Amino acid sequence: MSNKNKFVYYFSAAITAALFLHLFAFALAKGNGTQLSIFSMQLHDFGADFFNQLRYIAERDPYFNEINGAANHSWPPLPWLLLFPLSQLQPYASMSLQDCWSSPVSEISLLLFMTMISLIFAHALKCLCKKWNVPEIIMLAFFSSYIYINTVERGNIIVLSAACVTYFITYYDSDDKKLRFFACFSLAFAATMKIYPIFFSFLLFEKKQYKEIAWGAMWCVLLGLLPFLFFKHGLGNIPRLLLLNTRVFPKAYPIVNGGFTCANIVHMILSNIHVPHARAFATIFGNGIRFIAFLGLLLSLFEKNFFRRYSLILFAVMMFPGWSGGYTALYLFPMILYCISLISKTDNNKCRYSILIYTALYLLLEPFQIRIGAHHLNFYFLCIIPLSFFLCVFAYSVINFFKTRTCNHANYVSHSE
């Protein structure tokens, strides 16, 4: 084992140790206290992203029923279709969320579903580890992380979307044509579940992979439209879905109304120090970050370095949603693998940078919950660390873009003379 790979083992061991420390503290507090914060709303909304979807889809009418309010029915049709068979195991249309908690069939359904899609995610990560020559032990850190545990507790299908994105990152530039087309199908599958992964298709433009782009676009259309035919109202659900996503959902879930957003973090900080008009300032900040993410997405088309290009795209995927949960950070896992693969190639003189990166990754992933007063520091780390990283990459890419353009113009002028 090389000295560089030892870092990976030590890091994975540290995250796993933090999980055991979390469990020990959780047991001492008899299931209460600070460590309960690893779960969304401290388990008062257990499995809601899974059970509620079964309630919405049980009668094949997810877009027009009013369970929990219309704003919560804004998913694309594919995830509804995937969950429909499970919705027939119980009379979910007449069940409350609390009824689901007391149903053994519902609990087993959640367990089996999350296990199945987690295994798919694990396989995708294993394939990516092989591509970038990263020890597979790192997956122990991923599946012991705050991000993953919180996602499983929610029962969110984003685990499957993250797996599909990981397959895409692994194979989109493969020498094997079949694997490249599988990668594009995977991305189409992810995009028709969670929309924003479609931005990863920008990676295909660098090598002008237009056949793959066309193939992926075809699957996006098929997977995005055909599931509507299974539901009541058929294609008539499309205008309803557009209305829900453009008007109803943004009104019910504004950008500073909680969730994994930089605007929410800014709002929390400003509110705690009693800054007037904290919500307005946070909204402006959040929309500013989304605008920067949009510029970064365009800039990725001109960026030649894979690390920066991928980072700019990931910036848009994670920051563009006006409201999202901490589970969005699952899309960071492939980036973490790539960072580790770069560390393994650096010389020993840059070891201090490796330690700095591993420290940031530890704070991002570690499951032991830390609170100071009312402040949940793990949530702060989850928002601030990726945002700081993305803004640094964006700033460097902007400087590099104008520097390159200036040099090219100077060369053109000198050659003209």
N, C-alpha and C positions, 0 to 999 in steps of 0.2 A: 504494500500500500504506500503510495507517495505521500509526502508531507502535506501536499495541497489537499489530497482527498481526506486526510485526517481531520481537516477543518469541517468537512461535511459530516463525518461521524460524530465529532464533538458537538456540532450544532444540532444534529438530530437528537442526540442524547440529552442535550440541554432542554430542548422543547418537550421531549417525553418526560423528563424529570419535572418540568413545570406542570405538566398534566397530572402527574402523581401527587405533587404538592397541592394542586387545586383540589383533587379528589379527597386528600387527607383533610384539608381545611374545610371542605364541604361536609365531610362526615362529622368533624368536630362540632360544626355549627348545626348539625342535625338537619341538613337540607335547607338551611336558611342563610342569611348573612350575605356578605359581599360576593362570595363565589357563585351565588345564584344569578349574578349579573351576566354570566356567560350565555345565558339563555335570553331570548327576546322577551321583554316585559316580565322577566323573572318567572317564566312559565305560566303567566296568566293568559297567554294566547297560544298555548302549546299546539304545534302541528297545524296552525291556522292556514298556512299557505297550501297545505295538502287537503285537509278536511273541508275547508270552505269551497275549494274548487270542485270537490265531489258533490257538494250540496248544490252548486250552481249548475252542474252539467247533468245531474241525475235525470232530468226530464227533457234532455236534448234542446234546451232553450236557454243557453247561458247569457245571451245578450239582452234579452227582454224581461227576464225575471228580476225582481227587486230585492232579493235576499242580500242583506248587508248594504243596500244602496247601490245604485247603478254604477257609481265610480269604481267599484271593485270588480266590475265585469269587463275590464278593458284588455284582457289577454287576447293574443292572436288565436286562431282556431285550432292549430296543430296540438298544443298542449292539452286543450280540452278533449280532443279526440283521443289522445294517448291515455288520458285518465278515465275516459268513459267506462271501460269494462269494470274498473274498480268501483265506480259509482253505482253499479247494479248489485253489489253484494249486500247492501243495506238500503232501507228507505230514506236515503239522505235528503231528499227534497223536503221531508217533514221533520228532519232532525236538526237540533241546534248544535252548536260547537261543543257545548257541554255534554250533549248526548253522545257525541263521537268519542269523547274522552272516556265514557263509561262503557263503551262497546268493545269487547275483545276482538271482534272481527275488524273493526276500524283500526285498532292499535296494531294488529298484525299486518294489516294492509300497508300502513305507514312504514313499519319496520322492513317488510319485504321490498317495497318500492324503493326506499332510500338505500337499502343494501344493494339492490340490483344496479341502480344508476351509479352508486359509489364504486362498484366493481368495474363498471365501464370506464369511469373516470380514472381509476387506478391503472387500468390497462393502457389508457391513452397516455398517462404520465410516464408509465414504464417505457413506452415506445419513444417518447421524447427524451427520456434519460439516455436511452441507447443512442439516439441520434447525436446528442450533444456530449456524450461521454461523461455523464454525471452519475455517481453511485446511487443505486436505487434506494438506498437506506434513507435518502432525503424524503421519500414518500411517508415515512414514519412521522417526520416533522409536520408534513402537510395535514395528515389525517389526525394529528393530535392538536391541531391549531385551534385557536379561538374562532377563526373564520369558518372552518369546516364544521366544528361542533355546533355553532350557532345556526348554520345553514341546515344541518340535519334536523335540529330541533324544530325549525320552521317547516320542514318538509317541502322545501322549495325545489322545483324542477330545474332550477338554474344549474344544478350539479350536472345534469345531462347536457345542457347547453355548453357548459365549461369543458366537458369531455369532448364534445364535437369540435369546439374551437381548438383544443389541444391536438386532436387528430389532424386538423387543418394545418396547424403550425408545423407538425411533424412531417407531413407528406406533400405539401403544396409545391415544393421545389424538388421532389423526388425525380430520379432518372426514369423510374417506372411510370409509364403513362397511366396505367390502371390505378396506381396509388394516388397520382395527381388528381384524377377524376373522383376517386373516393374522398379525397381531401375537400374538393369543391362541393360534393354532395353533403359532407359533414357540416361545412360552413353554412350551406343553404338550410340544413336542418336546424342548426343553432339560430340562424337569423329569423326563421319562421316561428321560433319559440320565443325569442327575447329581443328581436328587432336589431338592436345596436351591434351585435357581432358582425353584421353585414359590412361594417367598416374595415374588418380584417381583409376584405377582398382587395383593398388598396395595395396589399403586398403583391398581388398578381400583376400589377401594372409595370413593375420594375423590369421584368423580363418579357414584357409584352405577351403574356399568356392569354391571348384573346379567346382561344378555343375553350380553355378552362373557365374563363369569365362567362362565356355564352352557356356552357354546360351548367354552371352554378346558377345563372340567371333563370334558366329553364326550370330547374328544380325549385327555385324560390317561388316562381309563379305557380307551379303545380302544388307544392306543399302549402302555399299561402292561400290558394283558392279552393282546391278540391275538398278540404275538410268542411267548408261551409255547407256543402251539399248534404252532409250527414245531419245537420241541425235543422230544427224547425225554422222556417222563413228562408232557408237556403241562402242564395246570394244576396237576398234582401238584408242579411245581417251586416253586409259591408258598410252601407251608409251609417248604420247604428254604431258599428265599431269605430268608424272615423269620428263620429260625434262624441263618443265616450272618451277617446284619446285626445281630442283637440279642445274640448270644452268642459266636459263633466269631470274627468279625472284631474286636470290642472286646478280646477276650482276647489275640489275636495281635498287635494293634497298639494298645497302650494310648496314652493321650493324650500321654505324654512319651517315646514311642519314636521320635522323629525326625519329620521332616516340617515342613510350614509351619504351625506352631501356636505361639501365644504361650506355651503351657505348656512346649514344647520349648526355647524361647529362655530362659525363666526357669530351667529345669533346667540348661541349659548354663552359664549365668552362675553359679548357686549352686554347681554342681559344681566349677567352675574356682576358686572362692574357698573351696572345702572347707567349705561349710555342711552341718552334719549334717541328715539326712533331706531332702535336696534334692529327691528325687523326690516325696515326700509334699507338700512345700510347692508344688512346681510343679503337681501334680495339683489341689490345692485352688485355686490361682490360675487354672488353665485352666478348671475347672468354674465358677468365679466369673465369668469372662469370658463363658462360654456362657450363664450365667443373666442377665447384663447384656444380652447380645445378644437373649435371649428377651424381656426387658422392653422393649428398644428396638423390637423387632418389634411388640409390642402398642402401644407409644407412637406408632408410625408411623400408626396408625389415627386418631389425634387431631391429628397434625401437619399444619398447613395449608401450610407452606412446602415446596415441591417438593424443594429441595436437602437439607433436613434429613430429610424423609420418605424420600427415595431413599437417603440415607446410612445411616439406621437399618436399612432393609431389607438393604442391601448388607452392613452389619455382621453381620447374622444369617447371610446366605448364606456369608460367608467364615469366620466364627468358630464356627459351629455344628458343622461336621464335627469329630469327635474326632481325626481324623488326615487330613491332606491334603498334597499336594505344593505347591511354589511356584507351579505353574501355575494354582492357584486365583486368583492375582492377575490373571489375564486379565479377570476380571469388573470390575476397577478401570478398564479402559480407557474405558468410557462415562463413568464419574465424572470421569476426568481431562479428557475433552472438555468436560464441563459446567463444570468449574472454569475451564478456559481461556476458555469462552464468557462466564463471569461476569467474569473479569479484563478482557476486552475492553470491558466495559460500565462499569468503574470509572473514577472521575476520576483525574487525574494525581497528586492529593495522596495517593492510596493506592498509589502505585507501589511503595513499599518492601514492601508486603504482597505485591504481585505477584512481586517478586524472591524473597521468602521462599518463596512457593508453588512457583515454578519451581525453586528450589534443592532443595526436598523432593522434587519430581517427578524431578529429575535423579538424585538419590541412589537413588530407587526404581527407575528404569529403566536407568541406565547399565550397559553390559555389561562394562566393564573391571573385572577381579576384583582386590579389595583384601584382603590378608590381613595380620594382625598376629599372629605366632606361629601358633597353631592356630585363631585366630578368623577366620571368613569374614565380613567386614563387610557384603558385599552381601546375604547372607542375613539378617543382623541388621536392615539397613535395610528389607528386604522385609517383615519381621514388625513391626518397631517403628513405622515411619512410618504405615502404615494403622491400626494399633491406637491410636496416640496421637490420630490424626485422629478416629477413630470415638468414642473416649471423650470427646473435647471436644464433639463434636456431641451425644452422648447427654446429657452434663451440661447443656448449654445447653437442650436440648429438655425435660429434666425441670424445670429452673428455669422455663422459659417455660410449661410445662403448669400448674404449680401457681400461677404468677403470674396466668395467664388465668383459672383456676378461682376464685381469690380475688377478682379484679376482677368476675367475673360474679356471684359471691355477694354482693359489696358492692352492686352495681347492683340486684340482685333485692331486697335488704333495703331499700334507699333507696326503690325504687318501691313496695314494700309499705307503707311508712310514709306 
